[in-house]
Amino acid sequence: MKKKIAIIGSTGSIGKQTLKIIKKNKKNFEVILLSTNKNIPEISKQLKIFKPKNLIITDLEKYKKFKKRKRNIKIFNNFNCFKKIFKKKIDYVMSSISGFSGLQPTIDIIKHTKLIAIANKESIICGWNLINKEIKKNKTNFIPVDSEHFSIWSLIEKKKLNIEEIFITASGGPFLNRTRESLHKIKPRQAINHPNWNMGKKISVDSATMVNKVFEALEAKKIFGISLKNITILSHPDSYVHAIVKFRNGLTKILIHDTSMKIPIFNTIYPNNNLVLQSEKLNLKKLNNLNFNTFNKIKFPSLKILREFENIEHSLYETVLVSANDELVELFLNRKIKFLDISKKLIMIMKMKEFKIFKSKKPNNLGQIISLNRYVRLKTKTLCVRSNDNA
Ligand SMILES: NC(=O)c1ccc[n+]([C@@H]2O[C@H](COP(=O)([O-])OP(=O)(O)OC[C@H]3O[C@@H](n4cnc5c(N)ncnc54)[C@H](OP(=O)(O)O)[C@@H]3O)[C@@H](O)[C@H]2O)c1
C-alpha cells in the first residue's frame, strides 16, 4: 500500500529535500498535501511531479490568482482546512514552515498523522508542552529533524533518563573567524552565505548571529527533558559531528554524518527500514581534525541569552525570544536594521521588565502564544523604528 504523506512548507529548503527523497521511490507514495506561502513557480513544479490532492497557498493574492488557473485540485488559503483534507490518519507529515508561522499548523496536524517529523524548531521552542500533549493524546510518533536533535534522538534510542550531558556542535556560521568589529557593514547576502549548509534565509541569518544555537539548546532541553546546565555548545567548523551524548553508565556516543539534511530527513521517512541512501565514505581527514572549541560569548553575545532560560521549563518567555528574533531577522533582511543590531536588540528586548514577567507564565493554549507573538513583533518593530529615527 502507498504511504500517504503531507509536507507543510514544501517549497522551502527542507520541504524540497524531503520531496527529492520521495521522488526516488515515487510509486510508493501518495502525496495528500503540499503547502507554500507564495512560491508559485516551485509549487507548480511540485504539483506536476507529485500530483498532490490538496494545496495550501497562504499568501492571499497568490492564492486567488492560482485558484483561478487550477480547477482540478483542492486549494486552500490557510491551515484551518485539515479536517476537510484528512478523513483518516495519514502515514507521515513533514513540518517545515520557517519561523513562528509553523506553530499552529504543526499542532493542528498532529492528530491527522501516524508520524510527524518536525523541522520547525520555533514551534518546538514556543509550544513544546502543547505539541507533546497532542502527540501523546493522538499516539502520534515524533522525530526531530534538526540534524543535532535527530542525532541525539538516534543516539539515545529512547533511554532518555540515562543521559548525563549533551554536546551540540555548531559550525560557527559565515563569521566564525571574523572579529565582531568587522561585522558592522554586513549585508543580508553575506549573512545568508553559510559555509557548510544550504538553508532558508531565516535560519541562515540565525546561524550567523548564533541565535540558531540558542534555539537548538532550548529545543534539546524541551525534547529530551534535560537541563540547560547539561547542554554544551561546541564550535566544530566542519559540521561532521552533529551531537555527542555522554551517558551515566560511562559511555559516550558521537554521531557523524555527511553535512547534508538529506540524512536526517531520509531517516524520518524510513525510520524502520533498511533502504540504502547513497552517502560519502567515512572522512578520516575530518575525523582526525575534529577541532572542537567552546564559544567566545563576547564575540557571539546572543549565546548569553541562554542563561535567562536556565530555571525555566515551559514559559511564554520562549515566545518572546522567537517572536522578537523573527521580527529582527525580517527587518535585517529588508535592510531596516544592521546585522549587529539583531543580537544587540534581542538582548535588550529579553531584558525588558515587561517581557521578563513571562518567565513565570506557562503557555496554556495556542491563543495565548499567538497574541503574545503579535504584541512582541509589533513592540520590536516600534523599538527599532524609533531607534533608527533617533540615530
Ligand atoms: N534548511 C535547513 O537545513 C534546516 C535545518 C534544520 C532545521 N531547519 C528548520 O526547518 C524550518 C524550515 O527551514 P527552511 O530552511 O526549509 O526554510 P525556508 O527555505 O525558508 O522554507 C520555509 C517554508 O515555509 C513556507 N512559509 C514561510 N512563511 C510562511 C507563512 N507565514 N505561512 C505559510 N508558509 C510559510 C515557505 O513558503 P515560500 O516558499 O512561499 O516562502 C517555505 O515553504 C525552520 O524552522 C528551520 O529552522 C532547517
The ligand as a Tripos MOL2 file, in Angstrom:
@<TRIPOS>MOLECULE
LIG
   48    52     1     0     0
SMALL
NO_CHARGES

@<TRIPOS>ATOM
      1 N1         17.1420   24.3120    5.9930 N.am      1 LIG1
      2 C1         17.7620   23.5440    6.8460 C.2       1 LIG1
      3 O1         18.7920   22.9390    6.5270 O.2       1 LIG1
      4 C2         17.2220   23.3650    8.2440 C.ar      1 LIG1
      5 C3         17.9300   22.5750    9.1570 C.ar      1 LIG1
      6 C4         17.3960   22.3860   10.4260 C.ar      1 LIG1
      7 C5         16.1910   22.9720   10.7860 C.ar      1 LIG1
      8 N2         15.5440   23.7500    9.8940 N.ar      1 LIG1
      9 C6         14.2800   24.3870   10.2920 C.3       1 LIG1
     10 O2         13.2610   23.9860    9.3800 O.3       1 LIG1
     11 C7         12.3280   25.0490    9.1610 C.3       1 LIG1
     12 C8         12.2870   25.3420    7.6630 C.3       1 LIG1
     13 O3         13.5610   25.8260    7.2570 O.3       1 LIG1
     14 P1         13.9180   26.0550    5.7290 P.3       1 LIG1
     15 O4         15.3560   26.3930    5.6930 O.co2     1 LIG1
     16 O5         13.4100   24.9130    4.9140 O.co2     1 LIG1
     17 O6         13.0520   27.3720    5.4220 O.3       1 LIG1
     18 P2         12.7030   28.0280    4.0240 P.3       1 LIG1
     19 O7         13.6080   27.5140    2.9760 O.co2     1 LIG1
     20 O8         12.6400   29.4810    4.2530 O.co2     1 LIG1
     21 O9         11.2270   27.4600    3.7240 O.3       1 LIG1
     22 C9         10.1490   27.7600    4.5480 C.3       1 LIG1
     23 C10         8.8670   27.1610    4.0230 C.3       1 LIG1
     24 O10         7.7930   27.6860    4.8170 O.3       1 LIG1
     25 C11         6.8880   28.4490    3.9800 C.3       1 LIG1
     26 N3          6.4600   29.6150    4.7400 N.ar      1 LIG1
     27 C12         7.2080   30.6440    5.1860 C.ar      1 LIG1
     28 N4          6.4540   31.5300    5.8550 N.ar      1 LIG1
     29 C13         5.1930   31.0450    5.8330 C.ar      1 LIG1
     30 C14         3.9570   31.5150    6.3470 C.ar      1 LIG1
     31 N5          3.8510   32.6760    7.0160 N.pl3     1 LIG1
     32 N6          2.8630   30.7540    6.1580 N.ar      1 LIG1
     33 C15         2.9380   29.5850    5.4750 C.ar      1 LIG1
     34 N7          4.0740   29.0960    4.9620 N.ar      1 LIG1
     35 C16         5.1900   29.8190    5.1360 C.ar      1 LIG1
     36 C17         7.7300   28.8450    2.7750 C.3       1 LIG1
     37 O11         6.9230   29.1980    1.6690 O.3       1 LIG1
     38 P3          7.5540   30.1240    0.4740 P.3       1 LIG1
     39 O12         8.4600   29.2200   -0.2850 O.co2     1 LIG1
     40 O13         6.3990   30.5760   -0.2800 O.co2     1 LIG1
     41 O14         8.2980   31.2440    1.1580 O.co2     1 LIG1
     42 C18         8.5310   27.5610    2.5810 C.3       1 LIG1
     43 O15         7.7230   26.5710    2.0010 O.3       1 LIG1
     44 C19        12.8300   26.2290   10.0120 C.3       1 LIG1
     45 O16        12.1580   26.2600   11.2320 O.3       1 LIG1
     46 C20        14.3040   25.9160   10.2330 C.3       1 LIG1
     47 O17        14.8090   26.4620   11.4150 O.3       1 LIG1
     48 C21        16.0160   23.9530    8.6300 C.ar      1 LIG1
@<TRIPOS>BOND
     1     1     2 1
     2     2     3 2
     3     2     4 1
     4     4     5 ar
     5     4    48 ar
     6     5     6 ar
     7     6     7 ar
     8     7     8 ar
     9     8     9 1
    10     8    48 ar
    11     9    10 1
    12     9    46 1
    13    10    11 1
    14    11    12 1
    15    11    44 1
    16    12    13 1
    17    13    14 1
    18    14    15 2
    19    14    16 1
    20    14    17 1
    21    17    18 1
    22    18    19 2
    23    18    20 1
    24    18    21 1
    25    21    22 1
    26    22    23 1
    27    23    24 1
    28    23    42 1
    29    24    25 1
    30    25    26 1
    31    25    36 1
    32    26    27 ar
    33    26    35 ar
    34    27    28 ar
    35    28    29 ar
    36    29    30 ar
    37    29    35 ar
    38    30    31 1
    39    30    32 ar
    40    32    33 ar
    41    33    34 ar
    42    34    35 ar
    43    36    37 1
    44    36    42 1
    45    37    38 1
    46    38    39 2
    47    38    40 1
    48    38    41 1
    49    42    43 1
    50    44    45 1
    51    44    46 1
    52    46    47 1
@<TRIPOS>SUBSTRUCTURE
     1 LIG1         1 GROUP 0 **** ****
